[in-house]
């Protein structure tokens, strides 16, 4: 009896399989796996880039042409370890 039900199920599925366009190309499981691997790689690269940019400690060096002989007082607005934007 199990053989009869299997063959009956196959005869019902054959017309459904013929409705699928044989010229249609789909990415399938392999396409999904490739896309998922690429997405994980981009996520890892972005995480690494964020970590590397967090380590950057940028302090602007004084241009020797415009430097004054006297250093700025400790309480001035330009101190604090952060570079001020150039004006002008």
LINJO-V243049 format. One line per field, one symbol per residue. ss: DSSP state (H for helix, E for strand, - for the rest). phi: phi as a letter, one per 20 degrees, with the letter a starting at -180 (. if undefined). psi: psi as a letter, one per 30 degrees, with the letter a starting at -180 (. if undefined). Layout:
ss: ???
phi: ???
psi: ???
This chain:
ss: -HHHHHHHHHHHHHHHHH---------HHHHHHHHHHHHHHHHHHHHHHHHHHH----------------------------------
phi: .gffffffffffefffffffffeedcfmffffffffffffffffffffffffffefcecfeffffdfefdffffeffeeondfeffdp
psi: eeeeeeeeeefffeeeeffkkffkkleaeeeeeeeeeeeeeeeeeeeeeeeefffkjkkkkkkfegklfklklfglfflgfkkkkkk.
